[in-house]
Amino acid sequence: MIKFSNVSFAYQNESAVIIKDFSAVIPNSEFSLVVGRTGSGKSTLLSLINGNSPYLTGGLLAGDVEVFGMSTKQHSPRDFAEVIGVVVQDPRNSFVTSMVEDELAYSMECVGVAPKIMRQRIDETAELLGLTQLLSQSIETLSAGQLQRVAIAAVLVNRPKVLVLDEPTSALDPAAAEEVLASLQRLVHDLGVCIVAAEHRLERVLQFADRVIYVPGNARPIQVGPAAEIMEVSEIAPPIVQLGKQLNWNPLPLSVREARKFADPLIRQLLPVMPANQLRTGSSIAKVNQVSVNFGATRALNNVSLEIESATSLAILGKNGAGKSTLLATMAGLIKPSTGSVAVANKNPAELSGTKFLSQIGFVPQEPADLLLQTSIAAECELTDQITGLTPGTTANLVQHFLPRVDLAQHPLDLSEGQRLLLVLALIMVNSPTLLLLDEPTRGLDYAAKAKLVSVISEFTLMGTAVLVATHDVELVAELNAKVIILSGGEIIASGAARDVLPESVSFAPQITRAFAPLNLLTLKEAVDAIKLAG
């Protein structure tokens, strides 16, 4: 059991209170989902549970947090190691060994578990999470879903009573996310573990939650209660819940299954008013011709061919390890094809450098912060102007267009995930590249930030830029309504308009599409408009 008693918290270098006068009891054997906008205080709330805040982060804490009777004011995070297991957003950052079994054993060595007990715990935990066949494997060979389960197992072997997870599905494809969430639900039901998880992709997680903790931000009161009750007042909600709110469905649906009870009677009425494909077309600006990429004995891409047109967007979907990131890196000239060729504006991207590269290709990796090296936004803008030979102030003007309320004196790493992404996009797009490549751009973004990203991508395509997005986020792809390709095992297995491809996919159909199947609706707006049009 976790008990918050009149908890308030602020970081010492900030005047703003992050959490104010919060009291709640989180019982055992429940899955509690923490929701809120980016920067609202979700991660801060999680870090208060084991005392990382303020013990490691600094800050001012008023009130008390107790975990099974242990106060974080009287005990250090080390004292909670056997009571609380913490799984960070990117599990690779927490691994210290190279083999799965060694990683599980290392966790127990750190807290002094006797060797004779380790073997039993490893076997039992691996069986529980479906890792038995992976114990002898190298961690480097695992998929993202397998990595997430290994990270959970590495804390579970210490038999914690509480499991805290930050964005557990952010790096996972839909199938891998379902796999991890099913494992978490089993921990709650079979072992009585208390799970507290923060997550932005509510369309994946909400149906698993016993209760929701809504952190609205700006020190406003945190609300705790059943999912349906909190979703009624939350500013953050998945498409199905937003649809239920707009159409006054009662009870409010939290899953596709619940939504279909309301959608099924409407399907026949909606057939005559289905939206048609409206894909923009342009001139050919990039070609991938029969490209294969090998990493040792592993073939990451296999005979891939595609053509990209100016002023269009293309979404690349696929499971973890399907070859999405490899394809983008190959198109950016960062990976040399084993066979085949890539051309951007009739040039080999690997042979472009300096301003010639910047004028043709913009590449945003999964962590946009990797491209931010200066101590202020203004310094980033000045450096970009110098490198590209632009008039001083040109980049700053574009940054202020995308981020009108941001102080240019701020450190870039003090921005939210969404703001950092928009900053990097401005720094790249000031060169008006022919081709923009985005690798998992919505990781860590809330729904409002994703809506802004969709608007920005649309703006780029209107300027003539071709935008390629490699993503697991099917809701983003639905909003873009772009051309889609699906990769599997390094090969293109499906290609076409999103309205044709997504409804045919079990794994990559958006929430609205699944609720109104067999219709080809993709987004919340399309569903609402069609229902109004049908009367």
N, C-alpha and C positions, 0 to 999 in steps of 0.2 A: 504494500500500500504506500502511495506517495501522498503527502499532505503539505499543501501550501498554506501558510498562515500569514495573511496581511503582507504579502511579499511585494516589495518595490525594488527596482534595480536601475542603476544608471552607470554607464562607463565613465571613468574619472576624467577622461579628456573630452567629454561631451556634457553639455549642460542639460540636454534633454533626458527626461526619464523614459526608459524603454518600457518597463512594466510597472504598473502602479496599483498597489493595494489589492493584490490578487490572492484570493482564498479558494481552495478547492481540495477535494479528496478524490484521488484516482485509485479505484479498488484493484484487487488482484484479479487475475483471469479475465482481463478485458483488453481489447485493442482500442487505444485512444488515438485519434487522428488529429494532429495539430495543423490548422489551416490559417491562411492569412496572406496578404500581399507580400511581395518581395520587400525585405527591410522592415517588416512590421514587428519583428521580435521573436519569431518562431524558434530560430536557432539559439537565441539567448535563453528562451524558456527551457529548451532541452538541456543547455549547458548548466542551468541552475540545479538540475535534478541530482547530478553527482558532484556538484560543487566546483566544477571547472570554472564557472563564474560565481564568485569573483576570485577564487583561489589562484587560477592560472592566468585569467584574462585581465585581472584588476577590475576595479569598479566598486560601487557602493551598494551594499545590500541591506535592506531593512526587512523586518519580519523573519520568518524561518521556513526552511524546507526540510521535511523529515521523510526519510525512506526507511520503512520498517523500523520506526522508532529511533533511527540514527539521524541526528541533526547535521546538516552540512556546515553549520557554524562551529561545531565541536569536532568534526572529523574531516580529514583531507580526502581528496579524490582517491588516493591510494587505499584508504580504509574502505572505500565502496567497491573495490575491484572485484570482490567475490559476490557482491550483492547486485551490482548494476553492470550490464554489458552494453557497450557503446559501439555502434557500427556507423562509420563516417560515410559521407556522400560518395566518395570514390574509394572503394575498399583496397585498391592497389596501394594507396598511400599508407595503409596500416600493416601490410605484410612485411615480415622480416626474414623469412626463409624462402627457399626455392621450391619445396615440395609440399603438397597438401597435408600429408600426415605430420610432417615436421612442424607446420604452422599450428596445427591443433595442439601438438605436444608442447610447443614453446609457450603457448598461452597458459598452460597449467604449470609449467616450470616457473613462470613469473610469480605465481601465487603459492608455490611450495606444495603442489599436489604430489603425493607419494607415487613413485614410478609404477607400483603394482596396481594402482587405481587408474592410471592414465590409459592403459590398454582398453579397459572396459568402457571408459567414458568415450574414447575415440570411436570405438566400434558402435556404441549405442547412438551417439550423436550423428555419425555418418549414416546410419540406417534411418534415423528419423528424418534427415534432410536429403536423402537420396544421393549420398556422396560415396557410398561404399566402393563403387567401381573407380572412383577418382583418387583414392587415397595415395596411390603410388605415382600419380601424375605430377608433372611440373606445373607450377602455378601459371607460368607463362603460356601454357598451351590451352588454358581454360577460356570458355566464352564468358561474356559479361554476367550472364545469369548464374553460371557456375561460380564465378568469382564472388558474387554477392552471397551465395549460399555458403561458401567457404568462410567468408568474413563473419557471417552469423554463427557458423559452427565454432569458429575460433573463440568467440565469447561464450557460446552456450556450453562448452565443455567445462567451464568453471561453475556451472549450475547457478547462474544469476537468477534472482527473483524478478528483476526488471530488465527489459531490453529497450534501449533507446536508439532510434534510427533516424538519420537525416537524409531525406530524399532517397529512399531505398530503391525506387524504380526509375530514377532519372536517366540512367545510362542503358536501360534495358529495352529490348523490343517488346511488343505486346505479349507474345507467348512467354518469354522469359520473365516478364513482370508477373503474369498470372502464376507462374511456377513458384516464384519467391513469395508472393502473397499467400498462396495456398500453404506453403511451409510455415509462414508466420501464424496463420490461423490455426494450424495444427499445434503449434507451441502454446497458444492460448488455451485451446480446448483440451489437449492431452496432458500438458505439464503445468497448466495454471500460471504461465508466465504473464506478467503485466507488461504490455507492449505500448510504448509511446513513440509515434512516428510523425515526422513532419513531411508533407508531400504537396507538390503543386499540381500534379496530374490526378486530380480528384476523380476523373472519369474512370480511372483504374482502381482506386483504393476505397472510395466512399462506401461501397456495398459491403466491405469487410469490417467497417468500424462499428464498435459498440457504442462509442460516444465520440463527440467532436469537441475539440477545444479551439475556439475561434479567437485569434489574436488580431484585432482590427488595426492596431498600430497607433502611434501618437499618444501612447499612454491611456487610450480609452479602455473601458472595462473589458476584460477578457471574459468570454461567455463559454460555459460548459454545459453540455446536455446531449440528449439523443440526436442522432444525425439529422432526422427530419425536422426537429425543432430548431436546431441551429441553422440549417440551410435556409429556413424561412427568413432569417434576418441577416445572413452572411452576404457580404459584397462579393465573395468568391464562391463560385459554384460551377459544376460541370455543365455541358450543354443540355443534358436531359433535365436537370433540375431547373436551369434557366427557362427551358421550354415549359415545364410544369408551372412555374411561377407566372409566366406571361399568359398562359391559357387557363389559369386558376384551377388546375387539376388538383383534386383532393381525394385521397391523401397524396402529398407531394412525392413523385417517384424518385427513387435514389439509384435505380439500376435500369438497364434496358428491359429486363423482364417485367418490372413494374410499369414502365412506360408503355409497353405494348398493350396493356389492358386498356389504355386510353387511345392508343394509335390505331389498333386493329379496326375499330368501327369507322375510322376516317379514311382508310386506304382506298376504298372504292370511289369515294367522293373526290379524292385527290388525283386519280388517274388522268383526267382530262387536262389538268393544269400543271403537269410536270415541267420543270425548267429544261431547256435544251442546252447542249454544249455550246459555249461561246469562247473557244480558244483563239487567242491572238496569234497571228503568224508574222514572220519576218524573214529576212534574208539569212542565208547560212553564214555563220561566223566561226563555227568550230566543228571539227570532225574527229571522232574516235573510230579508227579503222582496224577491226580485227585484232584488238589489243589483248594480249595475255601477259600476266605478271606472275612470276614465280618467286617465292621466298624459300630457298632451299628446295625441299621436296614438296612443299605446299604451293598449290596453284591458287592464288588469291583472285585473279581475274582470268576468265577463259573465253577468248575469242569474242570480246565485247565490241560492238559497233553501234554508234549512235551519231546523230547530227543535231547540232544546237542552233537555233535561230535567234537573231537579234530581237530585243524587245519582248522576250517570252520568259517564262519560268518553268523549270523542270524539277520535279521532286524525285529523289532516289530513295526508295524504301527497301527494306530487307532485314532479316534477322541479324543479331550480333554476329560478326564474322563473315557476313555475306559478300563483302568487298566494297562497301559504299565509300569508306574513307580512303581506301586504296585507289578507287576510281578518281576521286577528287584530287588526291595528291599526284596522280599520274597526269591529270589534265593541267595541273599547276606546274608540271615539269619537275616535281620533287622526287618522283620515282620514274626510273627508266623502264619502258615496257620491255619484256623479254622478247616478245614478237609484236608486230603491228606498229601503228603510228598514231600520233596525236598532232593536230594542227589547230592553232587559234589564230584567226585572221591570216591563214595561209603560212603561219610560222610555227616552228617547233618550239613549244614553250620552254623546254630545257635550255635552249640557246638564247633566250631573252635574259637581259640583266638590267639592273638600274632602272632608269626612268622608262625604258622601252618595255620592261616587264610590268611596271606599275600602270602604264597606259593601256595595257592589254588585259591583265589578269589581276583580280583582287581575290585573296584567299584568306578566309577567317577560320582558324582552327577551332577545335571543340572548346578550348579555353582562350577566349579573346584577350584575357589579361596577359597572356604570354607575349603579346605584341606591344604592351604598354610598359615603357622603360623609364619614362621621365617622372619627376616628382610633382608635376602639376599638369592639369589639362592644357593650360596656356603653353607650357613648354613642349608638350606633344604637338600642338598646333604649329608652333614656331619651327620645330624640327622638320615637320612634314613640308612646310612652305620652303624651307631651305633645300631639302633633298630634291624636291620636284621642281624647283625654280619658279614657284608661284609668287605672286605679289603678297608681301606680308599682310596677314589678316584674312587671307582667302579661306584657309582651313578653319579658323576660328568662327568665321561667319557661317560656314556650313554646320559646324558643331552646334552653334546656337540655334540653327534652324531645327535640328533634330532634338536638341536638349535646351529648350528656351529658358528653363528656370534653374539651370546649373551654373554655379560659380566657377569660372575658369581657373581660379586659384586653387581649387580643390585638388587633392591627390587623386589620380585615376582609380587607385585601388580602394578608395573610400566610397566609390559609387556602388549602386546596386548592380546585380547581374545584368539586368535589362539596360541600365544606363551605360555600363561598360561596353556592351555589345553595340549600342547605338554610337558611342564614341569611336570605336574601332571602325564601324561602317563609314562614318563621316571621314575619318582619316584616310580610308581607302578610296571612297567614292569621289573625293575631291579631284582625283586623277581621271574620272570618267572612264573606267576600264571597260573594255568590250565584254568581258566575262567576269562574273562574280560567283565565287564558290564558297558556300556556307556549310560547315560540318557541324551537325547537331546544334543549331543556333538557339533552340528553345530550352536547352538544359538549364534548369534553375530559374526559369521565367514563370511568372504568374500569368493569369489569363489577360490582364490589362496590358502587360508588356508584350505578350504574343500578338495581341490585336494591333499594337503599335508597330511591331515587326512586319506584320502582313501589309499594313499601310505603307511602310517604308519600301518594302520589296515592290509593291505596285508602282510606287513613285519611280523606282529605279528602272523598271521595265518600260515605263512611259518615256523615260529619257533615252531608251534604246539599248540599255544593258541587258544581256542575257543572264539570268540568275539560276544557278543550280544549287539545290538544297538537299543534302544527305541527312535523313532524319528518321527517328522512330515515331515521331509525333504525328499521328494520323489526323488529329484535329487541325493541326497547322496546314497539312496538305489539303484538307477539305476546304479550309478558308481560302487558300491560294487558288483552288480550282484550276490547277495547272495540268500540264502533261505529266504523266507518272511512268516511271519504270520500276519494276520490282526485281531485285537481284537475289539469287539463291545459289550458293556454292560458286560464286564468281561469274555466274551467267545471268543474262536477262531472260526472265521467264514470263514477264508480262509487260506490255507497253501500250500506252494510249491515254486518252483523256481521263482525268480523275473520276468523272461521272460514270465512265465505262469500267474502269479497272477496280476501283475501291469496293463497289458493291459486290463484286465477284470474289473478293478475298475474305476468307474466314478470319485471318489475323489482322488485316489492315482496314477493315470497314469502320468508319467513324460511328459514334454513339447514335446520332440522328439516323444514319443509314440503317443501322441494325434495328432501331425501334420501328422504322417505317418500311422495312423490307416487305415485298420485293421492289418498292419504289426506289428511285435513284436520287433521293434527297441527300444532300451532304451536310448542310449547316443548319444552325438554329434559325437564321434569318430566312432561309429557303423554306423551312417547315412552317414557320409562322405566316409568311407571305402566301404560301400555297393554301393553308387552312382558311385564311381570310378571303382569298380569291374564290375558293370553293363554297364559301358561305357557311 
